[in-house]
Structure formats: C-alpha cells, structure tokens
C-alpha cells in the first residue's frame, strides 16, 4: 500500500465516532441543506403526485384523509415524517411516485382510513435510492383484507398489493431493504423468485406494540462479502461474549484461514469441477455455482409482519432452502404454509411454537437435529445449496470426531466454495454471471492462498468494473464515477464532497489500473469497510445486530474477512449450540 493511501487511512480513526446504543464508529458526513418536496396536481386537472427526498434520512407518509370517502376522497402526503400534510383529491391523482434518493428513507402507508386506491387503479412507486430503506405498512382498513408480496428480479425490488376484493392498493418498489407490515389482514402470500431461494422465517422485532415474525431473503452475495446493505436486524439473545465466535482459534492461520492450495482439489485443466463442499467429488463445481447465483439479487431483504391470520410462502421453481426458527408466532398468526414449488426443496426446522400450524407442500427434505442443522446451514451460507445425504454422511463423522472448526474449514477451503464465492462477486460487482470460465482465474488464486481482499481487489480494479462504473454512476469524470461506485458498493453510502476530492485526486484523471488497485485495497482494508462487513455477517449469519462485545473483538483486531466469517460460523451461536 502506498504511503499516500496510508496517510489517508491514518486520520480515518480520528474521523469516526460512536453512535447509538449499539455503538460502532462511522464517518462524519457533511451536512446537506436540501429539503424534500411534494408536487401535487392542479385541482380539477388530473396528474401525478411526486414526493422527492434528499441525501439525508427522509420519512414520507401517504394516507387517506380522515372523514373523506367516495368521490370526495382525498389523499394526504407528508415529506417530513408526518409533522405536516398536504392533500389532493383522489380523482385528480393519476399515479404516486416517491423518490428517496440517498440516505435511510422510509415510506409509510397508513390504511387506517381506507386503502390508497381507486377503482381505475392507482399505481404507487417507491424508488428508494441508495442507503438502507424501508416500506412501512400499517393500519386496519376493514374486513376481508388480503395481501400479496411478489419478489422482483433484483434485490430491493418487488411489489405489495393490498386488496379488500373491490379496491387494490398496489405498490411497486426498488432499492428497498426492509418491509415492515402490520396491516390487519386475513392472509399474506409471499411469492418468491423462480430461482434457488434461501429463505429464513425468524422471530422479528416488536413493532407498534405487536410481535412480528421475519421472512429474510438472504443475500448469498452478502454471505460471501458482507456490505451492500445493512438490514438492521432486531437484536436477539445470542448468549454471552464467550459465545460470539468462541471456537475461533483454528480459523486463523497466516493466510487468512485458507491455508494454501491443495492439488487434490483441482482438475489438471484448472476447471475444478471435481471437488465439492464435501471433498467427495460429486461434480457440482462452476456450472451449479452459476445457477445458484444467477439471480442471487432478489426482492427485499426482510419482511417483518404481524396481524395476519395465515401466511403462505411460495418458493416456486428452483431448489429452495427454508429455515424455520421461530420461538413466538407473530401477533394474529395461526397458520404458516411453506410451498417449495418445483425443484428439490429443503426445510431446516430449528424451532416452531406449538400454537402455530405449519403446513408443508412440495418440500422433499427436512433437516432436524443439531449436527444435521449445523451442516445444512453451512452449506446454505457457503455453497448456496442444501447438503445431500452423501454430504451429511461425509461430514457428520468429522463433526463428531473433530468439532465445528474441521467442518467449517473443510467446506470454506473447498473448490466449490471458492467457485461460488467468485461467481457471486461477478454477479454483485460486474452485474453478470460468468459463462466463459473467466472466474477460474480468480478461483485459482483463492485456492492457492490469496485472501478475499486480494482477489476482490483484482476484480474491482479491472477494466470491466471501471467500464460498468462509468456507465452507471453519476459524476463529472471517470475518477468521480469510480469513487462513487466504490462508496456505494463497499461502504453502502454515497461519497461526500471531501471523499470525492480526495479520491479523484488520488486516482488522477486517467484512473490507471495501478491507482485503481491501490484505491480498492485502501477501501477493503479500511475500518469503515470492516464495520459494514461485520455488521452484515451478524445479520446474515446470526440473525441479529452486532453488539459491543462483538464489535470490540472483530473490528478492534486485524482480522481478514475470511477469518471473521469462519470464526462466526464456528461459534456455538451459529446454527444452534
């Protein structure tokens, strides 16, 4: 790393501060004095309504005005968290568009006074933008209410329809990480993508005084890297400090827990199709890793729900993995149906309350018992697939004889895990699934002992990544566009003016490959990136927030991404004790 980059990293520690009850340093940002706005149609002239946010955290409200109905119905809008409202006649509104821009934005739709809908159809669109964004649905709109959530083609995209049989409130969204739904409804149907889904049904936070359950659509890419989105999961009791990765010592060798190459794990031609997560050569390799990750970005990250009599989760096509770990059913929930649809589908049944009726349809495999569940969850998180009987027969004796560390390190170091990791990096950062075998170049570096950071730096400093950044990011120069892309992709925030000034100066007008690699390594080795990564590992692997003890241990020491991930996977908290 150049001395210039070191000089940038050194003051980084002085620019961070603790924030909130959970702590965790973050970079200071320059104050943005722009204000949100609401644009309404002229009375008597039908037209669109547009709510526009800022680069800060914005809170929008939409609701039917109390005391209005039928032809006199008016819709109220707020861009300041409900402190004040403006309104327009429903008859004058042709569509509603909310643009969150940057920041952690929330769109609140309250149906207490009725559905925000018209007989002719009233489309509502939320373009959340960058940051961690939420859709919050609340209220009781009468009887016979049913809801349908449909995952979109990309992570953060989808739609929610709320209907009473006559009117339908239809919301389409992009860039949304969380849906918080406490609308009183007879049923909620969740339609997942027609792909290999990895879904967890968990205890959720208490919202508006009611108990929720969480449907978490795990980001397999996040499991391989971490940043991108912080889902801000509600804290759960995960044990004392000793349980937060206490079996970690064997996960840390000098090569970041990878330990060098093993020629037995690769074909002579370098294609590496003979080594699987079980080291038994059952032939998954690159092609299946591509299938697993081809549509790995889908839907919102989490759906916290309550006040539904029944919930149906449709996996549709693909080999889906469902994890059920609920200690208390959501308020009002009596029945949960899991329908795997087509493909070979697996349920990891950890816990379910006796008061909840669980119905299974098109689920071919159930995993119970501590050992089976642990191995299945390792496979789901590191290989993106369920462990088959042959895999379990291979790993269970190793688990019983040598403990968790032997299983985690064996699977983490496998060719299949490296292939899955690199393919998901392609999908996450290059926007495509490799079909030409180019990813094997990077896989070979991983299996020979290079760290995740080193290999990822190579991908992010490539000409292909630069070209994608210049085509998709905003900025006045190549260096500015690359800087903005790195901040969005790695730190999950927009670059401030001081960030842009520094990095565009560092990269220069040409943004040479050497300068790009040095810059990317600085990002990947920065404290802010590791904070984002550890927080995401906690939410995706442990289903809870990062606490102070975990922060001090994982962020306070010089661990690599692989060491952090391996340590958490080996802990007694992951997958049940």
N, C-alpha and C positions, 0 to 999 in steps of 0.2 A: 504494500500500500504506500502511495506517495506521501511525502511529508506534508504536501498541501492538503490532502484528504485528512491526514491525522490532525492537522490544525483545525479542520472543520469539526471533527469528531470530539476533540478535547473540550471545547466550550459547550458541547451538546449537554453534558451533565449539568452544567450551570443553567441551562435554559429550560430544564424540566422541573416540575413541581408535583407534589401530591395533590390529588383532587378526589373529593367524595369520601364516603365512609370506607370504601374498599381500598382506597389508595391507588398508587400507581402513577409514576411520573408521566407527564405528557408535555409536548412542546407548546410554548406560548404562541398564540396567533395574533396577528394584527387585527384591531377592531374594524369591523365592516359596518359602515353607517348607512348602507342602503336599507330601504324598508320594503316590506311586502305590499302587494296591491291586489285589489279586487276590481275587475272590469265587468260591468253589468250591461245588458242590452237596454236600449231606449224603450220606455214604456209604450206598449202598443206596437212595437216593431220587433218581431221575434229574432233572436240572435243568440250567440254563445255567451257563457259566463266563463271568465278566466281568472283564476287565482294564481298569483306569481309570488314565489318566495325569494329568499336571499341566500347568501353563502353561509348564514348563521342557522341556528336551530329554529325552525318555523313550526307553528301549530295552527292548522286550518280546521274549521268546523263547518259542517253542512247539515241543515235540518229543516224540516217543515215548520213554518211559523205557527205557534200555538193559536188556536181559535180560527184557523182558516181551513177550508175544505172545498172539495168540488171545484167548480170553475173559479172560485176566489182563492184557491190555494196559493200561498206564497212560500218561496224557499229563502231561507236565511243563510248568509255566508259570513264567516269571520276569518281574518288572516292574523289575528293577534291572540289566539288561544281562547277565544270566547269572551274577551273583555268587551267587545262591541260587535254589532252585526249590521250588515246592510242586506237588503232583500230585493227580490224581483218576483213578479207574477210567474207562476209555473207555466202559464200559457205563452209567456214571452221567451222561455228558455228552450233552445234547441239542443244544447249539449253543455256539459260542465267539464272544464279542463283545469287541473291543478298541477302546476309546475313547481316542484320543490327546490330545484337547483341543488346547491350543496348544503352541508350541514345535516344534522339529525332531525329530520322532519317527520311530523305526524299528521295524517289526515283522519279526522274524527267525523264519522257519520252517525248521527243520533236519530233513531227511528221512533222515538217515544211519541211523537206527534203524527206518525204515519211514515210510510215509505217515500223516499225521494224518488218518485217515479211518476210517469204519465202513461195513459193508455196507448199513446202513439210510440212510446219508448223514449227514454231519456238516457243517453249514454253518458257515463261519468268516467273520466280518465285521470289517473294519477301518475304523472311522470316524476318519480321521486328524485331522480338525480343521484349524485354521489352522497356518501355518508350512510349511516345506519338509519333506515327509515321504516315507519310503522303505519299500518292501517288499523284504526280502532273503530269497531262497530259495536254499538250499544243501544239498549232500549227495548221496549216491548211494543210492537206495532199491531197487536191484536192476536187472534187465534189463527190456527192453520198456517203458520209461517214455516216455510222450508227454505233451506239454504244449500247452495251448491258451490263448492270451490273447485276450480279447474286449473291445474298447473300449466304454466306457459312453456314455451320452447327453451327459455333461458332462465337462469337463476334470477330471482327477483321479479319474474313476470307471471301473470296469470289473471284470473277473473273470479269475482264473487257475485253470485246472483242471490237476491233475497226476494221471495215472492209469497203472496197470500192467495195465489190462484187466479187473481184478477189483474193485479199490477205486479211488475217485476222491477226491482232496483238493481241495475247492472253496473258493476264497477270493473273496469279493466286497469291493470297497473303494471308498471315496470320499475325496476330498481328498489323493490320493497323487500326488506329482510324479515319483517315480522307482521303477522296479522293477529290482532287481539279482538276476539269476537265473543261478546257476552249478550248478543241479541237473543231474546227468548224465542225459541223455535222448536217445532216438533221434531225436526230432523236436520242433520248436516251430512251432506255427501261430499266426500273428498275424492276427486278424480286425479290420479297421478299421471305422469307421462307414460307413454307406451314404450318403455325402456327398462333397464335394470335399475329399479328403485331401491334405495336404502333408507328405511323409514323407522323412526323410533316414536313410540307412544309413551309419554312420561308424565310424571307429576309436573304441574305448571305453577306459576305464581298465583297469589291471591290478588284478584282484580275486582275493584269496586265491591269488596266485601264477599266475593264468592270464590269458591275453589275452582281452579281450572285444571285441565289436562293439556298437555302439549303434544302436538304432532310435529316432529322435527324431521325435515327433509335434509338429511346430512349431505354436506358438500364434500364429496370424495376428494376434490382438489384441496379443500381446506385441510383434510386429514393428511395430505402429503406436504403441504406447505404451512398454511395457517392463515395468513392475512387474506384480505379481500373483504371480509365482513365480520364484525363483532356482533354476535347475536344477543349479547347482554342477557344471558340466561339467568333465571332467578336462582339465588343461592340455595343449595340443599346441603343437608348434613352429610359430609363425606368423611367424618372421623377426625381424629386429632392430627397434629402436624406430622407424626410419625407415619401416617398412612398416605401421605401425599407423595408417593413415589419412593417408599422406603426400601424397596428391593433394587436400588439403582446402581450399586457399585459395579456390578458386572457389565453394565451397559456402557461403560465409559472406557474405551481404550484410546490410544493416542490418535487413532484415525477416526474419531467421532463415532465410535460404536460399530463401525463397519468391519474393520479388521482385515482389509486387504482382499485380494482376489482368490478364487478357488477354481482351478481349471476344470474340476469335475462339473461345475455348474454351467458350462457353456459348450455349445456345439463347436466343432472345428471351424465352421464357416462364420462364427460370430453371431448367428441368428438367435441363439439362446432359447430355443423352443423346447428343450428337454427338461428344464428344471422348473419345478413348480414350488408353491409355498411349502409343500411337504417334503421337498427334495426327493420325490419319488418318480419324477419324470412322467406325469400324467398328461403332458402335452398341451397345457393352456397357452403360456407364452404370449407373444406380441399380439396375435390376432384377437384373442379374447380380451386382453388389456385394452385394445382399441374399442371393442364392443362395449366394455364396461364404462369407458369414459367418453364415448362418442357424444352422448347427451348428458354429461355429468352436471352441467349447469342447468337447473330447472326449478321453477316455482319459487315461492317464498321460502325462507329458511325455516321458520317456525310458525305454527298456528296455535295460539293459546285460546281455548274455547271453554264455554260454560253455558248453562241454561239450555241444553239440547237434550231431548228425550232419548234420541238414538243417533249414533254416528256410524257411517259406513265409509270405509276406506277402500277404494278400488285401485289395485295395483296395475290393472290392465295387462299389457304384454310385458315380456321380459322376465328374467329370473330375479324376482324381488326378494329382499330380506326385510322382515318386520321384526322389530324388537319391542316387546310389551313389558314395561317396568313401571307399574302404577300402584301406589300404596293406597290412594284415596281417589275414588271416582269424582269427576267434575260435578259441580252442583247441577242436579237435574238429570244426570246421565244414568240411564238404566241398561242400555244395550250398546255393545260395540261389535260391529261386523267387519272382519278383515277378509277381503276377497282378492286373492292373488292374481286372478285372471289367467292369461296364458303364460306358459313357461314353467320352470321348476322353481317353486316358491317356498321360502323357509320362514318359520316363526321362531324367534328366540324368546321363549316365555320365561321371563325372570320373576315377575310378580303381577298379580291382579287381585283386587279386593273381591271378597265373596259376594258382595252386593251387585257386582257388575256381571251381566250375562255376556260372555264372549262367544261369538259365532264365527266359525272358520269356513271359508269356501275356497276351493282351488288352492289349498296350501298342502304341499306334498311332504314337507318335513318339519318336525317340531324338535327343538333342542331344549332340554331341561337338564338340571344337574350342574354343579359348579364347574367341573372340568370341561364339559361339552360347551357350556355357555361361554367360558373364557376363550376357548379356541375359536368358536364361531365368531365372537366379537373381534378377535384379532384378524381373522380372515376378512370380515366385513370391512374393517377400518383400513387394513393394509393391502388387501388384494381386491377389494370391491366385489367379493363373491362369497357364497356360502361354502363352508367346508363339507366335503362329501364324506361318505363312510370311510373310504380309503384314507382320507386325510386325518380323520379322527382316530382311526386305528393306528396311524403312524405317530401322531403327536401325543395322545393320551398317556402312553407308557413313558414318554420323555418327560411330560409334565409331572407325572407321579414320582419319577426317579430323580429328576434334576431341577424341578421347580419352574416357575414362570420365566425366569431370565433365559433359560435354554430355549424355550418355545419362542419367545419374543425375538431373540437374536437370530434364531434359525430362520424364522419367517422374514424378518426385516432384511436379512442378508441374502435372501434368495433372489434368483434371476427374475422370477415372476414379480416380486415386489418392486425391483428396480425398473422393470418394464412398465408396470402400472404407474409408477411414480412419474416417469419421464413422459409417458403418453398424456397423463393428466396435466403436466406442466405445459405441454404443447397446446392442449385444449384451453387451458386457463390463460396463457400469456400470448400465444400465437393465433388463437381463435380457430384452430383446425386440429383434426386428428391425423397423425402421420400415416400415410398409406404406402410410402416408398421405402420404408426401412431406415429412414434417416435417424430415427430415435435410437437405434442400436449404437450409434457412435457415442451418444451420451450415456447409455446404459453401461457400456463397457468401462467408462470412466468411474461410474459408481461402483461397479463390481470389483474394480481394481483398487478401491480405497479412497477415491476422492470424495469430499464431503458434499452434502446437498448444496451448500452455499457456493462451492467452487463450480459445480456443474450448472447450477441455476444461473450463475453469473455469466457463464458462456452462452446460454440460451438468450438471456436478457441483453447481452451486448452484441447479439447477431444482427446482421443487416436486415433479416426478416422482421425482427422485433422493432427495429428502428423504422422500417417502412410502415409497419402497422401503426406505430405511434404517430407518425406524421400524417397518416390518413384519418385517424380517429380522434386525436386530441386537439384541443384549442391552444393557440399560441401564435406568436408572430415570427418564430424561427424554428428551425429543426431542433435546436437545443432546448428551447422552451417547451415544445411539444413533447420531447422525450422526458424532460423533467416532470411535467405534469402527469405523464403516464406512469412514471416510476412512483410518484407520490400516491396516485390513485390505486395502483396495483399492489404496492408493497406496504404502504402506510395507511391505506384506506381513508385518505383525506386529500383535499386539494392543496397544492403548493401555495404558500403565501408569497407576497411580493419579495420579501427578503430571501426566501428559499429560491425563487426564480432568479434573482440577481446573482446569488452565489453560484448556483449550479450551471446557469448558462455561461457565466464567466469561466467556470472550471472546464466545461465541455468544449467551449470555443465555438466559433461559427460553423466549423466543419463537423463537429461531434465525431472525431475519429474513433476507430474501434478501440484503440488503446485507452483513450479518455473515457469511453463508454464503460469499458470493463472496470476501470478504477472506480468510476462513479457507482456502478452497480454493487461492487464489493463493499463500498462505503455504506450504502443503504443496507445491505444484508448483514453487515456487522454492527450496525448502529443499535443503540439501546432502544430507540423507539420501535424499530422493526421487531426486536425480540419481545418487547412488551406486547405488541399486537399479536405476535405468534403464540406466546404462552397463553394469553387470554383465549385465543381461538382454540388451542389444544384443550384447554379446560372445558370450554363449552361443547366441543365436538366429541371429546373422549370421555369426560367425566360428567357431562350434562349439568354443569354448574359454573358459577363465577369463579374467577381467580381471587383467592383470599390473600391476606397479608403474608401469612406463612409461606404460601406457595410463591408469592411474588419475591419475597426475600431470598428464597432458595434458588429459584430458576432464573430470575433476572439479575440477582445480585452476584452471580458467579458466571464464569466464562464457558457456558455450555454451548455446543452446537445444536442446530435444530434436531439432528438425529439423536443426540444424547437426551435432549428434553423429551422428545416423543417416546423414545424407548423407555426412559425412566418412568414416565406416566403410565405407559402400557404395562410395565412390570409391577406397578404398585398394587396393593391389595384393594384399592378403591376401584380400579378399572375392572369391569366385568364381574363385580361381586367378589367377596372375600372367600 
